[in-house]
Amino acid sequence: MIGGIDIVTLIAALMAASTPVLLAATGELVAEKSGVLNLGVEGMMILGAVAGFATAVTTGSPVLGFLGGAVAGALLASLFAVLTQLLLSNQTATGLALTLFGLGLSALFGKGFEGIRPPPTTKLDFGPLSEIPVLGPILFHHDWMVYLSLVLVAATWAFLKYARAGLILRAVGENHDAAHALGYRVIAVRFAALAFGGALAGLGGAYLSLVRVPQWTEGMTAGAGWIALAIVVFASWKPERVLVGAYLFGGITALQLQLQAAGYAIPVHLLSMAPYVITVLVLVILSATHRHGAPAAPAALGRSFHASS
Amino acid sequence: MDRRSFLKTTAATATLAGLGLPAWASDDPLKIGFIYVGPVGDMGWSYQHDVGRRAIEEALGDKVQTTFIENVPEGPDAERALTQLALEGNQLIFATSFGFMDATVNVASKFPNVKFEHATGYKRAENLGTYDARFYEGRAIQGTIAGRMTKTNKIGYIGSFPIPEVIQGINAAYIHAKKVNPDVEIKVVWAYTWFDPAKEADAAAALIAEGCDFVLQHTDSTAPQAKAQEAGNVYTFGQASDMEAFKPSPRVASTIDNWAPYYIERAQAMLDGTWSSDATWGGIGTGMVEIGEITEAVPAEVKAEAEKMIEMISAGEYHPFTGPLNKQDGTAWLAEGETPEDGALAGMDFFVEGISAEMPK
């Protein structure tokens, strides 16, 4: 306890609260590393939320629900990929359209699923480990998706850093003409990266509707997708920093509610603003340090590729 | 056209429009528009307004035609949505959230021939009436049940915005919980939103972590109910709608906003040509506030006590704000046996004595 705030509860709460944006941001990071800016994260998340919820309720299995959410997100991302990679539409405009499309489509699909309770997602049982003071509640008291999200961040980090396929993906994102000249299939790599990004956004959405809230309501992502996009920039396109960013954003939300519950009169708006102020600061610091090194953003980010050009 | 003949023509047109309305209304259906702050599927506040809208169609059939726009943010967008409804020929428009107030005032002044009704506001005009329900009467019942049943003596309250309607609710709940349980304290978390399921769930989780075993909400989604259910041993009340999916527990009772009779009455007044701008503030007595089933999770004697109070409020024998009551800073508010004027109540901007939470500025 520090000043009436139970740190253990706070950390445990922020891990659960941050998981949706953590997943979505990790997926978007991979997409952006391949050189595609997909602003449709919000749309993919909410479609994942409704698809995951519907699947879980229909089948009675949360695992299938998460799978359904991921598939729905990946499908919507594939639509984006067809439009931007094959038909070379503008990525910014298409991404924004994807968000609006996803919000509308999810509302339509979700009509029959309001006011229903999803099957509970099981918490992993660590036996005596969860009895350890302080560390027990923080580390060993979550549902399996929280651990999966951490594993996914670690796997993404390792993939981008050490795997040959990861290097190819980054090459495509840095200079698609050079990658193409070397014989790599730029469009195929970007398709895969986008689908992965969509799947993770869908997974994040499903976590929202199956665990964090847990229920389906229209518009329930309430801007989480945009926060995920901000976190990618905040993290300067590094997976390990995405983790820090997501927990920071989630932590401040959890903290301001807990401070209020503990009876502090805090300026809520200032705290809510803090993550964005920090993002701007990080951007300023990044651009200041660019003069001495390579820029943090993938060089081909947002640029369309066509083999003829 | 010089100014004088322009004025004449305008006046003539206005008179004609005024005279022509009843004739026109008998051929074409009366068009009625609604704007909602959340989705119809929130299963709370906006859902309940939509129940009222459908009741109009059911009661008046072919004579009316209703439309609604959902998910309208409080702000400039509301003005656009209201203008759109007015341009589409809606003669009566309901704006169903406090934050639509200024937008409704602006649009009402631009369309003097269209009638507007604003829920929970206090600004009126010739063609703009207001209507509100005495939600605090329901809070008195909730406070009584919570005060009797709480084991931790901590009651959590998720507030939306610090506006009179919400403050009345917090005060009424606290006063009545305190009356039956002197050790009770109330913890308030402001969500600064009417509808954000994830944030509402987080707010409920924070209150539960703080030791509250009752979570009252003044936000629109059922997320806090779901969170309470997950925690177990935490109770809630249906807010705005019955939220019967969470019976018998965590939801042990509910305050239902029953707008249907009022909506039908106002639509009928339009058809009869008797509509006039006024301020309606209905409560348990008029049926605008209903208390949903008190479930078996509530001990019988507590249920009886709550039902007694419902009866007394309904009959006008008891006012939830009856003195002696002091303000939070200790200054006197109501003397022994005194009850507040509606006007003073509608502008309530302070907590009563005993609440430790600070009012946000």
Interface residues (C-beta under 8 A of the other chain):
Chain A: D6 T9 A13 A17 P20 A107 G110 K111 E114 G115 I116 R117 P120 L208 R212 V213 P214 Q215 T217 E218 G219 M220 T221 A222 A224 T253 A254 L257 Q258 Q260 A261 A262 G263 A265 V268 H269 S272
Chain B: G38 P39 G41 D42 M43 N71 G156 K187 V188 V189 W190 A191 Y192 T193 F195 D196 P197 A198 K199 A201 D202 A203 A205 A206 L207 A209 E210 C212 S221 T222 A223 A226 K227 Q229 E230 A245 S356 A357 E358 P360
